[in-house]
Amino acid sequence: MDEHRQTAEELAAAFLDSGTGGTPLAAPHEHPGGDDGISHSVRSFEHGGHQVRIETTYRITIDERPLPGHVEVLPDGTVHYHRFPQYAPHSAVEVVKAVIDTLWDKPEVPDELGDDGPSAPGHEHEDRP
């Protein structure tokens, strides 16, 4: 995986200039793992002349079933779940509550505007739990 290192100031400027009203955007990344409920993310930055790397791993299950898709921690510490691209709360607990309230144990809704074929390879987050 190609890591792009930026200073905190560069990240802040990029977020403010992103056209999202200051909402942080996910950095380019891979989708490690599958639908086993395990997600891994890495945040790297420089602070006070020191190189910092924070690795976060989540293993999330609901009713002993793994949460499908990928959860990652964004540079500002908020949590992003690929199936909710515009939602980035301050904790994984809030992500899981949103999944239970909106997707979990709900019947799949057909995509009337899309094709009936499989989702694009490598983008398992488009599937439903």
Protein Blocks (a to p, Z undefined) as FASTA:
>chain_A
ZZddddfklmmmmmmmnonnopacddddddehjdeopacddddddeehiacddddddddd
eehiacedjddddfkopacdfklmmbccfbfklmmmmmmmmmgopacdddfkbcfbdcde
hilmlpcZZ
